[in-house]
Amino acid sequence: MTEQQPLPQKSFDPTTFREKPVSFVRRSGRMTPSQERAWEAHRERYVLDIPHGPAATSVAAGATGDPAAIYGRTAPLVVEVGSGQGHAILHAASTRPDTDFLAVEVFRAGLARTMIRAELADLSNLRLAEVNAPELLEHYLPAGSVDEIWVFFPDPWAKARHRKRRLVSPDFARIAHRALRPGGRLRLATDIEDYAEHMREVLDDADGLARDFPGDWAERFAGRILTAFEQKGIDKGRSIRDLCYRRA
């Protein structure tokens, strides 16, 4: 019997470790050939060229962006955190041409799908960002530059030992407050009751954010179209909970 060789030690680079929650679960999913072609053809028009830090979707130290320069005008700005395939933000951008929209997503296949539909609709008021959303809101965009932040159906991290990874946390509330203009709104929705209660508890306690609804829950945000994902939750008997908070 031969002597077992020791396993090599794992390397650890502290510069790529995030202590703060991120706006995604993992990077995965391959693009189709048509999505790859669209990405190469239209990314210069739609995707912000944001320098990355050590982590794949981080924002490099010192990288900043000016919305007026990005969109070529001064207009209200809406940022969607975790835009997925872009259904909500594409609908909003096509029906509100007087408002600028920024879809933040780390899954390139989802951004590519969004880009294809944006190009077909010739949307000039939509941009995409392939970065971790809290870092974009905290470091890349100027303080007080965002009129609305949307967080629709974030990953609930249902297991108790994983709940510390939830996006909506006291630190995220601080970041949202920093990014929003006075009077700006943070809109949220989920079909997971426990997460809805968690978000409400966190945001009720946040400095500088106030409820923008009477009663226990906000009315359904009229600007959010019904997606297949939301319908699936409804079909399973889940209640869709909306929340809306206003920056003081």
C-alpha positions in Angstrom: 0.0 0.0 0.0 1.5 3.3 -1.1 1.6 6.3 1.2 -1.1 8.8 0.3 0.2 12.1 -1.0 -1.1 15.3 0.8 -3.6 17.4 -1.1 -2.3 20.7 -2.4 -3.3 23.7 -0.3 -6.0 25.9 -1.7 -5.0 29.4 -2.5 -7.0 32.3 -1.2 -7.0 35.8 -2.6 -8.6 38.2 -0.2 -9.1 40.8 -2.9 -11.7 38.7 -4.6 -13.7 37.9 -1.5 -16.9 40.0 -0.9 -18.1 40.5 2.7 -21.1 42.4 1.5 -24.2 40.8 -0.2 -24.2 40.7 -4.0 -27.1 41.0 -6.4 -26.7 37.6 -7.8 -26.4 33.9 -6.9 -23.7 32.7 -9.3 -22.5 33.4 -12.8 -23.7 30.7 -15.2 -25.5 30.1 -18.4 -24.1 30.0 -21.9 -25.3 32.3 -24.7 -26.8 31.0 -27.9 -25.1 31.9 -31.2 -27.7 34.5 -31.9 -27.1 36.1 -28.5 -23.4 36.1 -29.0 -23.8 37.8 -32.3 -26.1 40.4 -30.8 -23.7 41.0 -27.9 -20.8 41.7 -30.3 -23.0 43.8 -32.6 -24.7 46.0 -30.1 -22.8 46.1 -26.8 -21.1 49.4 -27.6 -24.5 51.0 -27.9 -26.1 49.5 -24.8 -23.5 48.1 -22.4 -21.7 50.5 -20.1 -17.9 50.2 -20.2 -17.3 49.9 -16.5 -13.8 48.8 -15.4 -13.9 45.7 -13.3 -11.9 45.2 -10.1 -10.3 41.9 -9.0 -13.6 40.0 -8.9 -15.3 39.3 -12.2 -18.3 41.6 -11.7 -16.9 44.1 -9.3 -16.5 47.8 -10.0 -12.9 49.0 -10.1 -11.8 51.5 -7.5 -12.3 55.0 -8.7 -14.6 54.1 -11.6 -17.5 56.5 -11.9 -20.1 57.4 -14.5 -22.2 60.5 -15.2 -25.8 59.8 -16.2 -26.0 63.0 -18.3 -23.0 61.9 -20.3 -24.1 58.3 -20.6 -27.6 59.2 -22.0 -26.7 62.4 -23.6 -29.4 64.3 -21.7 -30.7 65.1 -18.2 -33.7 63.0 -17.3 -35.1 60.9 -14.5 -33.1 57.7 -14.0 -34.5 54.3 -13.0 -32.1 51.5 -12.0 -33.3 47.9 -12.0 -31.3 45.5 -9.8 -31.2 42.1 -11.3 -33.1 42.7 -14.5 -33.0 39.1 -15.7 -34.2 38.9 -19.3 -35.3 42.5 -19.1 -39.1 42.1 -19.4 -40.0 44.8 -16.8 -37.4 47.4 -17.8 -37.9 46.9 -21.6 -41.6 47.6 -21.2 -40.9 50.6 -19.0 -38.3 52.0 -21.4 -40.6 51.7 -24.4 -43.6 53.4 -22.7 -41.7 56.1 -20.8 -39.3 57.8 -23.4 -38.8 60.8 -21.1 -37.1 58.6 -18.5 -33.7 56.9 -18.6 -33.3 53.2 -17.5 -30.3 51.2 -16.4 -30.6 47.4 -16.2 -28.0 45.8 -13.9 -27.5 42.1 -14.3 -24.4 39.8 -14.1 -25.8 37.0 -16.4 -24.7 37.9 -19.8 -27.3 35.7 -21.5 -30.0 37.7 -19.8 -28.4 41.0 -20.9 -28.1 39.7 -24.5 -31.8 38.9 -24.6 -32.5 42.3 -23.3 -30.2 43.8 -25.9 -31.9 42.0 -28.8 -35.3 43.3 -27.8 -34.0 46.8 -27.1 -32.4 46.9 -30.6 -35.6 45.8 -32.2 -37.5 48.6 -30.4 -34.6 51.1 -31.1 -34.6 52.2 -27.5 -32.3 55.1 -26.9 -33.1 55.5 -23.2 -31.9 52.1 -22.0 -28.4 51.0 -21.0 -27.1 47.8 -19.5 -24.5 47.2 -16.8 -22.7 43.8 -16.3 -21.7 44.4 -12.7 -22.7 43.8 -9.1 -25.5 46.2 -8.5 -24.7 47.4 -4.9 -21.2 48.4 -6.0 -22.6 50.3 -9.0 -25.1 52.2 -6.7 -22.4 52.9 -4.1 -19.4 53.8 -6.1 -20.1 54.2 -9.9 -23.2 56.5 -9.9 -23.1 59.9 -8.3 -24.9 60.3 -4.9 -28.5 61.4 -5.3 -28.6 60.7 -9.1 -31.2 58.0 -9.1 -35.0 58.6 -9.1 -36.1 55.0 -8.6 -34.4 51.7 -7.7 -36.3 48.5 -8.6 -35.7 45.2 -6.8 -38.2 42.7 -8.2 -38.1 39.1 -7.0 -34.6 38.9 -5.7 -33.2 35.5 -4.6 -34.8 34.8 -1.2 -31.9 32.5 0.0 -34.6 30.4 1.7 -32.4 28.3 4.0 -31.8 29.8 7.4 -28.0 29.5 7.1 -28.0 31.4 3.8 -30.2 34.3 4.8 -27.2 36.5 5.6 -26.6 36.5 1.8 -29.9 38.3 1.0 -29.5 41.4 -1.0 -31.9 43.5 1.1 -30.0 44.2 4.2 -29.2 47.3 6.4 -26.1 47.9 4.3 -28.1 47.8 1.0 -30.6 50.2 2.6 -27.7 52.6 3.2 -26.5 52.2 -0.3 -29.9 52.8 -1.8 -30.3 55.9 0.4 -27.0 57.2 -1.0 -27.9 56.6 -4.6 -31.5 58.0 -4.5 -32.3 61.7 -4.9 -34.4 63.3 -2.1 -37.9 62.1 -2.7 -36.6 59.1 -4.8 -38.2 55.7 -4.4 -37.0 52.2 -3.7 -39.6 49.7 -5.1 -39.5 46.0 -4.2 -41.6 42.9 -4.9 -41.4 39.3 -3.9 -43.6 36.2 -3.8 -41.8 34.8 -0.7 -43.7 35.9 2.4 -40.7 35.4 4.7 -38.5 37.6 2.5 -41.2 40.2 2.2 -41.4 40.5 6.0 -37.6 40.6 6.2 -37.4 43.4 3.6 -40.1 45.4 5.4 -38.4 45.0 8.8 -35.0 46.0 7.4 -36.3 49.1 5.5 -38.6 50.2 8.3 -35.5 50.5 10.5 -33.4 52.2 7.8 -32.3 55.8 8.4 -33.5 58.2 5.8 -36.1 55.9 4.2 -39.8 56.1 4.9 -42.8 54.0 3.9 -44.6 55.3 0.9 -47.7 53.2 1.4 -50.5 52.9 4.0 -51.3 49.6 5.8 -49.1 46.5 5.7 -48.1 46.3 2.0 -47.9 48.6 -1.0 -50.3 48.2 -3.8 -49.0 46.4 -6.9 -46.7 48.8 -8.8 -48.5 49.6 -12.0 -45.3 50.0 -13.8 -44.3 46.4 -13.4 -45.7 44.1 -16.1 -46.8 40.6 -15.2 -44.0 38.2 -16.2 -44.0 34.5 -16.5 -41.9 34.3 -13.3 -44.5 36.3 -11.3 -47.3 34.3 -12.8 -45.6 31.0 -11.7 -45.6 32.3 -8.1 -49.3 33.2 -8.4 -50.1 29.8 -9.8 -48.5 28.2 -6.8 -50.8 30.2 -4.5 -48.2 32.7 -3.4 -49.1 36.2 -2.5 -47.1 38.9 -4.4 -45.9 41.5 -1.9 -45.0 45.0 -3.0 -43.1 47.5 -0.9 -42.2 51.1 -1.7 -39.9 53.4 0.4 -39.2 57.1 -0.2 -35.9 58.8 0.5 -36.4 61.7 2.9 
